[in-house]
């Protein structure tokens, strides 16, 4: 969590502040909702990475739509069976079955029915926030699925209704979504959750790209970043240390907060001392945070003479002077 906005979170044993009970009441009593929202993304130092506004709808079970209106117009829509994510800048739509992504989609906490199937819940108390607003009760939801792309979601409920949602990713970046002018148990129909495919866009369905224009003539940012990740893995496999290290930013956040030069020397020594190295990556997923900042998530298999290890990997990359560099990286099993 961001240190500027949040204090340390502790378990609350006060029955009067039972956020899980309020969350269950929200799930059981609120069948639909429409609201305006604002979404702000901060890094762990409190620097703003994104600030957008839009409108949202949901209807249980599992139907929702998020229309981002300012400063760009993107969409996230679930018709209950499939999840559509449209990126206007990339001119790309990704489509996945809800059953496949349910455990890695925090928006289903709002629109789903069986939350505890995919998330572990606990009551928490945010002391700083409660000093400002005694009416908010807080629940932490941790995904049970490994490699979900986020570490936890914190839900703030007021009078059994959701008022704020905070999503924390592996880099401790916080996405805060605040709701206003919300209406509950409104009449919504299935057509409200139909996705209309824009013309001339790339479609990525179950990880396979198709289109109704010409993929060969389009090199979008997803493809550019996938190429970057593969080049990084090839440089590591070839033990081309100079090329490998050149792909890290000058302000790369080293794992133990060591000086960059010390970390570089350590990596160079470790890689050079190995015999044969093979780094294989697959299931690459790119998420743009803004035009010059993106997450690259993938499964990694590292093989050397002495070790074989599989893990999930998350790279935060930024574009500087027309080139992408790794600013942060995180690994998990």
ABEGO torsion letter per residue (X at the ends): XBAAABBBBBBBABAAABAAAAAAAAAAABABBBBBBBBBBBBAAGBBABBBBBBBBBBOBGBBBBBBAOABBBBBBBAGABBBBBBAAAGBBBBBBAAAAAAABAAAAAABABAAAABBBBBBBBAAAAAABAABBBBBBBBABBGAGBABBBBBBBGGBBABBBBBBAAGBBBBBBBBGBBBGBBBBAAAABBBBBBGBBBBBGGBBBBABBAAABBBAAAAAAAAAAAAAAAAAAGBAAAAAAABBAABBBAAGBBAAAAAAAAAAAAAABBBBBBBBBGBBBBBABAABBBBBBBBBBBBAABBBBBBBBBBBBBBGGBBBBABBBBBX
